[in-house]
């Protein structure tokens, strides 16, 4: 589903009068969580062995409700497979985490929310071309965010990538339940500096973290009003940051999920002693990524650049 702006969306004062004050409700949602729908792990050597997540969609739904979420979504990697078992719930809405190719050639993860199945098809068709995808999302008035802003999870980043984010992405994930506290703090600072909507999600690939990090919107009663509230500044971010210990524990849980699905994987148990070493290497890379980019971006005083300033050839290409 997608939601076009309403009269109260366009006029902030009316939104406050007719929604926030008349209906003083609060809605909570973990806007970044994974299930088995995310498919196989893309880590070299594990692509045919291990899944991205062993969370069953129904378990994610029920645990989210137990932990106080008013509405529920899942954001699997380039997939809406989990919808098959969750569409029956009226408080569930369809979303996905899209792997996008930037004009610079790098990759990034974009959270896209409250979509239809047709949107999913179009998003996947366009995800190798960020500009084309951006135009589609904007035309459809879909809500979308840059996920884990200060993370090297998807590889290298170029300065021009952040120019695109600053100018054309409405929301930043300012708290991610798997990210270093300083990475989240700097993402929140950057979001404030650029006047971006701040959202939060657990980014949990195991059940332990589901709904431990979430976005709260005051004055909302429905999924539509939740996103209108976010757009109109009624959102706030809550919950846990990530840590090395949390990450390492999750990888051990992954190992348990792998063993339950593929008993032959017991032959790999002697190698589990390497897990803390592997996660330490990953964690240090994340810290280095943040320390490289955060001072540059949060220290700059320049305004977001326009599309034709980011890509000098765009205006001529579009006109042609």
C-alpha positions as CSV (number, residue, x, y, z in Angstrom):
1,X,0.0,0.0,0.0
2,X,1.1,3.6,-0.5
3,X,-0.3,6.8,0.9
4,X,-0.7,10.0,-1.0
5,X,-0.4,13.2,1.1
6,X,-3.7,14.4,2.6
7,X,-4.9,17.9,3.5
8,X,-3.5,17.5,7.0
9,X,-0.2,16.2,5.6
10,X,0.2,19.4,3.6
11,X,-0.6,21.7,6.5
12,X,1.3,20.9,9.7
13,X,-1.0,23.0,11.9
14,X,-4.1,21.1,10.8
15,X,-2.3,17.8,11.4
16,X,-1.6,18.9,15.0
17,X,-5.2,20.1,15.5
18,X,-7.1,17.2,13.9
19,X,-4.9,14.2,14.6
20,X,-2.4,14.9,17.4
21,X,-4.6,16.8,19.7
22,X,-8.0,15.2,19.1
23,X,-6.6,11.7,19.1
24,X,-3.7,11.6,21.6
25,X,-2.6,8.1,20.7
26,X,0.9,6.7,20.3
27,X,2.1,4.1,17.8
28,X,5.4,2.2,17.8
29,X,7.1,0.2,15.1
30,X,10.4,-1.5,14.6
31,X,11.2,-0.2,11.1
32,X,14.1,-2.5,10.3
33,X,13.8,-6.2,11.0
34,X,14.6,-9.4,9.0
35,X,13.1,-12.8,8.5
36,X,13.9,-15.9,6.4
37,X,12.6,-13.9,3.5
38,X,16.0,-12.2,3.2
39,X,17.4,-15.3,1.6
40,X,20.9,-16.6,1.7
41,X,23.8,-14.8,3.4
42,X,26.0,-12.9,0.9
43,X,29.2,-13.3,2.9
44,X,31.8,-15.1,0.7
45,X,32.0,-18.8,1.5
46,X,28.6,-18.8,3.2
47,X,26.3,-18.0,0.3
48,X,25.1,-21.6,-0.1
49,X,25.2,-22.6,3.5
50,X,23.8,-19.9,5.8
51,X,20.7,-17.7,5.6
52,X,20.6,-14.0,6.3
53,X,18.1,-14.7,9.1
54,X,16.4,-17.7,10.6
55,X,13.5,-15.6,12.0
56,X,10.2,-17.0,11.0
57,X,7.8,-14.2,9.9
58,X,5.0,-15.2,12.3
59,X,7.5,-15.3,15.2
60,X,8.7,-11.8,14.4
61,X,5.1,-10.6,14.3
62,X,4.0,-12.1,17.6
63,X,7.2,-11.1,19.4
64,X,6.9,-7.5,18.1
65,X,3.4,-7.3,19.5
66,X,4.5,-8.8,22.8
67,X,7.2,-6.1,23.0
68,X,4.8,-3.3,22.6
69,X,4.8,-2.6,18.8
70,X,1.4,-1.1,17.7
71,X,2.1,-1.9,14.0
72,X,4.5,-4.4,12.4
73,X,6.5,-4.6,9.2
74,X,9.5,-6.6,8.1
75,X,12.3,-5.3,5.8
76,X,13.9,-8.2,4.1
77,X,16.6,-7.8,1.6
78,X,15.0,-7.2,-1.8
79,X,12.2,-9.5,-0.9
80,X,8.5,-9.4,0.2
81,X,8.3,-13.1,0.7
82,X,7.2,-12.8,4.4
83,X,4.0,-11.0,3.3
84,X,2.5,-14.4,2.5
85,X,2.1,-15.3,6.1
86,X,1.6,-11.8,7.5
87,X,-0.9,-10.1,5.2
88,X,-3.8,-11.5,7.2
89,X,-2.9,-9.1,10.1
90,X,-4.6,-5.7,9.8
91,X,-1.7,-4.0,11.7
92,X,1.0,-5.4,9.3
93,X,2.3,-3.4,6.3
94,X,4.7,-4.3,3.5
95,X,8.2,-2.9,3.4
96,X,11.6,-4.0,2.2
97,X,15.3,-3.1,2.4
98,X,16.5,-2.4,-1.1
99,X,20.1,-2.9,-2.2
100,X,20.7,0.1,-4.5
101,X,23.5,0.9,-6.9
102,X,24.6,4.5,-6.6
103,X,25.8,6.7,-9.5
104,X,29.3,6.4,-8.1
105,X,29.1,2.6,-8.5
106,X,28.9,1.9,-4.7
107,X,26.0,0.1,-3.0
108,X,23.7,1.2,-0.2
109,X,20.7,-0.1,1.6
110,X,17.5,1.9,1.3
111,X,14.5,1.2,3.5
112,X,11.2,1.6,1.6
113,X,7.9,1.5,3.6
114,X,4.2,0.8,3.1
115,X,4.6,-0.5,-0.4
116,X,2.4,-2.6,-2.7
117,X,3.4,-5.7,-4.5
118,X,3.5,-3.7,-7.7
119,X,5.8,-1.2,-6.0
120,X,8.1,-4.1,-5.1
121,X,8.3,-5.2,-8.8
122,X,9.2,-1.7,-9.9
123,X,11.6,-1.1,-7.1
124,X,13.5,-4.3,-8.0
125,X,13.5,-3.4,-11.6
126,X,15.1,0.0,-10.9
127,X,17.4,-0.7,-8.0
128,X,20.6,-0.8,-10.1
129,X,19.9,2.8,-11.1
130,X,19.6,5.1,-8.0
131,X,18.2,8.1,-10.0
132,X,15.5,6.0,-11.7
133,X,14.5,4.5,-8.4
134,X,14.5,7.9,-6.7
135,X,12.1,9.2,-9.4
136,X,9.8,6.3,-8.9
137,X,9.7,6.6,-5.1
138,X,9.1,10.3,-5.3
139,X,6.4,10.0,-7.9
140,X,4.6,7.3,-5.8
141,X,5.1,9.4,-2.6
142,X,6.6,6.5,-0.8
143,X,8.4,7.0,2.4
144,X,12.1,5.8,2.3
145,X,15.3,6.1,4.3
146,X,19.0,5.7,4.2
147,X,19.8,2.7,6.5
148,X,22.8,2.5,8.8
149,X,24.2,5.8,7.5
150,X,27.7,5.3,9.1
151,X,28.3,1.7,8.2
152,X,30.6,0.0,5.8
153,X,28.4,-3.0,5.6
154,X,27.7,-2.5,1.9
155,X,31.3,-1.7,1.0
156,X,33.1,1.5,0.1
157,X,31.4,4.9,0.1
158,X,32.1,8.0,-1.9
159,X,31.6,11.6,-0.8
160,X,29.1,12.2,-3.7
161,X,26.9,9.4,-2.2
162,X,26.3,11.5,0.9
163,X,25.4,14.4,-1.4
164,X,22.6,12.3,-2.9
165,X,21.4,11.3,0.5
166,X,21.5,14.9,1.8
167,X,19.5,16.2,-1.2
168,X,17.0,13.6,-2.0
169,X,16.3,11.0,0.8
170,X,13.7,12.2,3.3
171,X,14.7,10.1,6.2
172,X,17.8,8.8,7.9
173,X,18.0,5.7,10.2
174,X,19.3,7.6,13.2
175,X,19.3,4.6,15.5
176,X,20.1,1.0,14.4
177,X,20.0,-1.8,16.9
178,X,23.1,-3.4,15.5
179,X,25.3,-0.3,15.1
180,X,27.9,1.2,17.4
181,X,26.5,3.9,19.7
182,X,28.8,6.6,18.2
183,X,27.7,5.6,14.7
184,X,24.1,6.1,15.7
185,X,24.8,9.4,17.5
186,X,26.6,10.8,14.5
187,X,23.7,9.6,12.2
188,X,21.3,11.5,14.5
189,X,23.5,14.6,14.4
190,X,23.7,14.5,10.6
191,X,19.9,14.0,10.3
192,X,19.3,17.0,12.5
193,X,21.8,19.1,10.6
194,X,20.2,18.3,7.3
195,X,16.6,18.5,8.6
196,X,15.9,14.8,7.9
197,X,13.2,12.7,9.4
198,X,14.8,10.4,12.0
199,X,13.7,6.7,12.3
200,X,14.9,3.7,14.2
201,X,14.8,-0.1,13.9
202,X,16.5,-3.1,15.4
203,X,18.0,-4.4,12.1
204,X,17.7,-7.7,13.9
205,X,18.5,-10.9,12.0
206,X,17.7,-13.0,15.2
207,X,14.7,-12.9,17.5
208,X,16.6,-11.5,20.4
209,X,16.7,-8.0,19.1
210,X,13.3,-7.7,17.5
211,X,11.4,-4.6,18.6
212,X,14.2,-3.6,21.0
213,X,14.9,-0.5,18.8
214,X,11.9,1.3,17.4
215,X,10.2,4.5,16.1
216,X,7.5,6.1,18.0
217,X,4.9,8.5,16.6
218,X,2.6,10.5,18.8
219,X,-1.0,11.3,17.7
220,X,-1.4,8.5,15.2
221,X,-4.1,5.8,15.1
222,X,-3.5,4.1,11.7
223,X,-0.6,3.1,9.5
224,X,-1.3,6.1,7.2
225,X,-1.3,8.5,10.2
226,X,2.0,6.9,11.5
227,X,3.8,8.0,8.3
228,X,2.0,11.4,8.1
229,X,3.1,11.9,11.7
230,X,6.7,11.0,10.8
231,X,6.6,13.5,7.9
232,X,5.2,16.2,10.1
233,X,7.8,15.9,12.9
234,X,5.9,13.8,15.4
235,X,8.4,10.9,15.4
236,X,11.0,9.9,17.9
237,X,13.6,7.2,18.1
238,X,13.9,4.8,21.1
239,X,15.7,1.6,22.2
240,X,19.0,-0.1,22.1
241,X,22.2,0.6,20.1
242,X,24.4,-2.2,19.0
243,X,27.6,-3.6,20.6
244,X,30.4,-6.0,19.9
245,X,29.0,-8.4,22.6
246,X,25.5,-8.2,21.1
247,X,26.8,-8.9,17.6
248,X,28.9,-11.9,18.7
249,X,25.9,-13.4,20.6
250,X,23.8,-13.0,17.5
251,X,26.4,-14.9,15.3
252,X,26.3,-17.7,17.8
253,X,22.5,-17.8,17.5
254,X,23.0,-17.9,13.7
255,X,25.1,-21.0,14.2
256,X,22.3,-22.5,16.2
257,X,19.8,-21.7,13.5
258,X,22.1,-23.2,10.9
259,X,22.5,-26.4,12.9
260,X,18.7,-26.8,13.4
261,X,18.2,-26.5,9.6
262,X,21.3,-28.4,8.4
263,X,22.4,-31.0,10.9
264,X,25.4,-31.8,8.8
265,X,26.8,-28.4,9.7
266,X,27.8,-29.9,13.1
267,X,31.1,-30.6,11.3
268,X,31.7,-26.8,11.4
269,X,31.4,-26.6,15.2
270,X,35.2,-26.7,15.8
271,X,35.5,-23.5,13.9
272,X,33.0,-21.6,16.1
273,X,35.9,-20.4,18.3
274,X,36.7,-18.0,15.4
275,X,33.4,-16.2,15.8
276,X,34.6,-13.7,18.3
277,X,37.6,-13.0,16.2
278,X,35.5,-12.5,13.0
279,X,33.0,-10.2,14.7
280,X,35.9,-8.2,16.3
281,X,37.3,-7.6,12.8
282,X,33.8,-6.5,11.5
283,X,33.2,-4.3,14.5
284,X,36.6,-2.5,14.1
285,X,35.8,-1.9,10.4
286,X,32.5,-0.3,11.4
287,X,34.3,1.9,14.0
288,X,36.9,2.9,11.4
289,X,34.2,3.7,8.8
290,X,32.4,6.0,11.3
291,X,35.6,7.7,12.4
292,X,36.5,8.4,8.7
293,X,33.2,9.9,7.6
294,X,31.4,11.3,10.6
295,X,33.9,14.2,11.3
296,X,33.8,15.2,7.6
297,X,30.1,15.2,7.3
298,X,29.1,16.6,10.7
299,X,31.8,19.3,10.4
300,X,30.7,20.6,7.1
301,X,28.5,23.7,6.9
302,X,27.5,23.5,3.2
303,X,23.8,23.1,2.2
304,X,22.6,20.0,0.5
305,X,23.3,20.1,-3.3
306,X,20.8,19.9,-6.0
307,X,20.5,17.0,-8.4
308,X,22.2,18.8,-11.3
309,X,25.1,19.8,-8.9
310,X,25.6,16.3,-7.8
311,X,25.6,14.9,-11.4
312,X,26.6,17.6,-13.9
313,X,25.3,15.5,-16.8
314,X,21.9,15.0,-15.4
315,X,20.2,18.1,-16.6
316,X,21.3,17.7,-20.2
317,X,20.5,13.9,-20.1
318,X,17.0,14.5,-18.7
319,X,16.3,17.3,-21.2
320,X,17.4,14.9,-24.0
